[in-house]
Amino acid sequence: MLRRYRFLPSTIPSFLAIALLSAVTHAQTLQPRVMSRMGLPGAHQRNTVSTQVTKAQSVPQSSSISSFGLIDFPRSPYSTANGLNSRGDVVGFYGPNLPIWDGTEQSYLLHNNTFQELLYPGSAYTGAIAINKRGEIVGWYADPGTNGIFHAFLRKGKTYTNIDDPAFQYSVATGINNSGEIIGEAFDDVGQVHGFTINKGIYTTFDPPDSTNTEPASINSAGVIVGLYLDANSVSHGFVYQKGQFTTVDYPGASNTLLTSINDQGQILGGFGDDVIVNGEDWPSPNPFLLDQGTFTPFVLPVGDAVVTLTYTLSGSQFVGLYVDHLGNIYGFDAQINGAR
């Protein structure tokens, strides 16, 4: 059964916080798994302090969120919401162990309140990350078997096409704008990650100066790209890439920053702060913010126990993402944020 609810924050029942009272801890000798926003294996460890969360958090209500709803793929324990277009279509992951890739997750398209499964033909697994207003979807897929090789894809209509950057072994498509320009990540032979664009069939690689890894996350209709990069000390910084020029964006006073989405009005979503370990999983920059005309506005979701919030796509004032409770349960959501246009 489809479970997609929309309600104002004031109507959220208080029993959610009360129900989440038990704490689950793991042995201290276990190494936390570093979580990947794109669901990929081999996420890069950053230079950050990690705080372990073992009990429910008291989260204040936020006046920034005017509506909020969960997105749950039917009969799946976990779901994420990754991509959103102006028509309200959503793409994301579903499966028992998200969003890290371990050979269990698949993807969905939510259109007109109906879920469709997405699977690149002949692949073992498929990760849908972004969708534009024409319904074109990009992401990654994994080869069958156990070789761990993954590729970028574009889906137009019901036709899937491999769009790997030919200069690299592995590629992932992470964004597509309404003109069809695509961004992604390409992995070289020594494990470094580079950004790339595909515009009218032409591939262009880009990296911020002095970066060791580049992860573009979003591109708007004007071709402005946002994402994150790691410096030589493995500290993550947000970046804006426009007309060949990079601008570094760091949340004031924060240890790490990432930018996750930019809408057509130039407003940006992102995350900041030290990592949080929940149920043996290491989550990056778990605190969300809106950046508008140079002003950072942090916000929280109107739920009782969101210890991690990752945002993915901002379309107008509507955005999608995932949150994690103190037990490690993962929830996809869509929401509307005040101040975005």
C-alpha positions in Angstrom: 0.0 0.0 0.0 1.2 3.4 -0.9 2.1 5.5 2.2 2.6 9.1 1.3 1.4 11.6 3.8 1.4 15.4 3.9 0.7 17.3 7.0 1.6 20.5 8.8 4.2 20.3 11.5 1.7 21.2 14.2 -0.3 18.1 13.5 2.6 15.7 14.0 1.7 13.3 16.9 3.9 13.5 20.0 3.9 9.7 20.4 6.8 9.4 17.8 9.3 10.7 20.3 7.9 8.7 23.1 8.0 5.4 21.2 11.7 5.7 20.4 13.0 5.2 23.9 15.3 2.1 23.7 19.0 2.5 22.7 21.0 0.1 20.6 24.7 0.2 20.9 27.5 -1.7 19.1 30.8 -2.9 20.4 33.3 -0.1 20.3 35.8 -2.3 18.4 33.5 -2.3 15.3 34.6 0.1 12.7 31.7 2.4 11.6 30.8 2.2 7.9 31.2 5.5 6.1 27.9 6.2 4.4 27.7 7.4 0.8 25.0 9.9 -0.2 24.8 8.3 -3.7 24.6 4.8 -2.3 28.1 3.8 -3.7 30.7 1.5 -2.3 34.0 2.9 -1.0 32.9 6.2 0.4 35.8 8.4 1.4 36.7 8.9 5.0 36.9 12.6 5.9 38.9 14.3 8.6 36.2 14.9 11.2 35.2 14.1 14.7 32.4 11.6 14.9 29.8 11.6 17.7 28.0 8.4 18.5 24.3 8.6 19.1 22.6 5.9 21.1 19.4 7.5 22.4 16.4 9.5 21.1 17.1 13.1 20.5 15.0 16.0 21.6 14.5 18.0 18.4 12.8 21.5 18.5 10.0 22.2 16.1 11.1 24.3 13.1 9.1 27.2 11.7 11.2 26.8 8.5 9.2 23.7 7.3 5.6 24.4 6.2 4.7 20.9 5.1 6.3 17.5 5.5 5.5 13.9 4.3 7.1 10.5 4.4 7.8 8.5 1.2 7.9 4.8 1.7 8.3 2.2 -1.1 5.7 -0.6 -0.5 6.9 -3.6 1.6 10.4 -2.2 1.9 12.0 -1.6 5.3 13.8 1.6 4.2 13.4 4.2 1.4 15.2 7.3 0.4 14.0 10.2 -1.8 16.9 11.5 -4.0 15.5 13.3 -7.0 12.5 15.7 -7.5 11.2 17.6 -10.5 8.8 20.5 -10.8 5.9 18.1 -11.6 6.4 16.4 -8.2 7.9 13.2 -9.6 10.4 11.6 -7.2 13.2 9.0 -7.6 15.0 7.2 -4.9 16.3 3.9 -3.4 14.5 1.2 -1.5 15.8 -1.9 0.2 16.9 -3.3 3.6 20.3 -1.6 3.9 20.4 2.0 2.6 21.9 4.1 1.3 25.2 2.2 1.3 25.7 -0.1 -1.7 26.0 -3.8 -0.6 24.1 -5.5 -3.4 20.6 -5.1 -1.9 19.1 -1.8 -3.0 17.1 -1.0 -6.1 15.3 2.2 -7.3 11.9 3.6 -7.9 10.0 6.3 -9.7 7.1 7.9 -7.9 4.8 9.4 -10.5 1.1 10.4 -10.0 1.2 8.7 -6.5 2.2 5.4 -8.1 5.5 3.6 -7.6 7.4 2.1 -10.5 10.5 0.0 -10.1 13.6 1.0 -12.1 16.2 -1.4 -13.3 18.9 -0.9 -16.0 18.5 -3.9 -18.4 20.9 -6.7 -17.5 22.2 -5.0 -14.4 22.4 -6.4 -10.9 21.4 -3.2 -9.2 20.3 0.3 -10.2 20.6 3.6 -8.3 18.3 6.5 -9.5 19.6 9.8 -8.3 18.0 12.7 -10.2 15.1 13.5 -12.5 14.2 16.6 -14.6 10.9 18.1 -15.6 10.9 16.0 -18.8 11.1 12.8 -16.7 14.7 12.0 -17.7 16.4 10.1 -15.0 20.1 9.7 -14.3 22.1 7.6 -11.8 24.3 4.5 -11.7 24.0 0.7 -12.2 26.2 -2.2 -11.3 27.4 -5.0 -13.5 26.0 -8.4 -12.8 28.2 -10.7 -10.7 30.7 -9.6 -8.0 33.2 -7.4 -9.9 31.9 -4.2 -8.2 32.0 -2.2 -11.4 29.3 0.5 -11.7 28.3 2.8 -14.6 26.4 6.0 -15.3 23.1 5.9 -17.1 20.4 8.1 -18.6 16.8 7.0 -18.9 14.6 8.7 -21.5 11.1 7.4 -21.6 11.7 3.7 -21.0 15.0 3.6 -22.8 18.2 3.3 -20.8 21.6 4.5 -22.1 25.1 4.0 -20.7 26.7 7.5 -20.4 30.1 6.6 -18.8 32.8 9.2 -19.1 35.1 7.4 -21.6 38.3 8.7 -19.9 37.6 6.8 -16.6 36.9 3.3 -15.4 33.8 4.1 -13.2 31.2 6.8 -13.6 28.1 7.9 -11.8 25.6 10.5 -13.0 24.4 12.7 -10.1 22.3 15.4 -11.7 20.4 16.5 -14.8 18.8 19.9 -15.5 15.8 20.8 -17.5 17.9 21.3 -20.6 19.3 17.8 -20.4 22.8 18.8 -19.2 24.2 16.1 -17.0 26.7 16.1 -14.2 28.5 13.2 -12.5 31.5 11.7 -10.8 34.3 9.8 -12.5 36.7 7.5 -10.6 40.3 7.3 -11.8 42.8 4.4 -11.4 44.2 5.6 -8.1 40.7 6.1 -6.5 40.4 9.8 -6.8 37.0 11.2 -7.8 36.6 13.9 -10.5 33.5 15.9 -11.6 32.3 15.9 -15.1 29.6 17.4 -17.3 27.9 16.1 -20.4 26.5 18.9 -22.6 25.2 17.9 -26.1 27.4 14.8 -26.0 30.6 16.6 -25.0 32.3 15.4 -21.8 34.2 18.0 -19.7 36.1 17.1 -16.5 36.4 19.7 -13.7 38.0 19.8 -10.2 38.3 22.7 -7.7 41.9 23.9 -7.2 43.9 21.8 -4.7 41.1 19.3 -4.3 41.6 15.5 -3.9 38.0 14.4 -4.6 35.2 16.3 -6.4 31.5 15.3 -5.9 29.1 17.4 -7.9 25.6 17.1 -6.6 23.2 19.4 -8.5 22.9 21.5 -11.6 20.1 24.1 -12.2 18.6 25.4 -15.5 21.3 28.1 -15.8 24.1 25.5 -15.6 25.2 26.4 -12.1 26.7 23.4 -10.3 27.0 22.8 -6.6 28.6 20.0 -4.7 31.5 19.2 -2.4 35.2 18.6 -2.6 37.8 17.2 -0.2 41.1 19.2 0.4 44.5 17.7 1.1 43.5 17.3 4.8 40.3 15.3 3.9 38.1 18.2 5.1 35.0 18.7 2.9 34.0 22.0 1.5 31.0 23.1 -0.5 31.5 24.6 -4.0 29.6 26.6 -6.6 30.9 26.1 -10.2 29.6 28.7 -12.7 31.0 29.7 -16.1 34.3 28.0 -15.4 34.8 29.6 -12.0 34.8 27.9 -8.5 33.6 29.5 -5.3 34.2 27.6 -2.0 31.3 27.7 0.4 31.8 26.8 4.1 29.1 27.0 6.8 30.4 29.6 9.4 32.4 27.8 12.1 31.6 24.3 10.9 34.2 21.5 10.5 32.8 20.2 7.2 30.3 21.5 4.6 28.6 20.0 1.6 26.2 21.5 -0.9 23.5 19.2 -2.1 21.1 21.1 -4.4 20.5 24.4 -6.2 17.1 25.5 -7.6 16.5 27.7 -10.6 16.4 30.8 -8.3 19.9 30.1 -7.1 19.0 29.0 -3.6 21.0 26.2 -2.2 20.6 23.4 0.3 23.5 21.8 2.1 24.7 20.2 5.3 27.3 21.0 7.9 29.1 19.7 11.0 31.0 16.7 12.3 29.9 13.2 11.4 27.4 11.3 13.5 27.7 7.5 14.1 24.3 5.8 14.4 24.0 2.1 14.8 27.5 1.5 13.5 27.1 3.8 10.5 29.1 7.1 10.0 26.9 9.8 8.5 28.4 13.0 7.0 27.4 16.6 7.8 24.1 15.7 9.3 22.7 19.2 9.9 20.8 20.9 7.0 20.7 24.5 5.9 19.3 26.8 3.3 21.7 29.3 1.7 20.0 32.3 0.0 21.9 35.4 -1.2 24.8 34.8 1.2 22.6 34.1 4.3 22.8 30.6 5.9 19.6 29.4 7.7 19.8 26.1 9.5 16.7 24.1 10.0 15.4 20.9 11.5 12.7 18.5 10.3 9.4 18.4 12.2 9.9 14.9 13.6 10.8 13.8 17.1 14.0 11.9 16.5 15.9 13.0 13.4 19.6 12.7 14.4 20.7 12.8 10.7 19.1 14.8 7.9 20.4 14.6 4.4 18.9 16.8 1.7 19.0 15.9 -2.0 17.0 18.0 -4.4 15.4 21.5 -4.1 12.8 22.3 -6.7 11.3 25.7 -6.1 10.5 25.5 -2.4 9.9 21.8 -2.4 12.7 19.4 -1.4 13.4 15.7 -0.8 15.9 13.8 1.3 16.2 11.2 4.0 16.5 11.3 7.8 17.8 8.7 10.3 16.5 8.1 13.8 18.7 7.1 16.8 18.1 3.4 16.0 19.5 3.8 12.5 16.1 3.5 10.7 16.0 5.5 7.4 13.0 7.4 6.1 12.6 9.2 2.8 10.6 12.4 2.9 9.4 15.4 0.9 8.9 18.8 2.5 8.4 22.5 1.7 10.7 25.1 3.2 9.8 28.7 4.0 12.1 31.2 2.3 12.7 29.2 -0.8 10.9 30.2 -4.0 
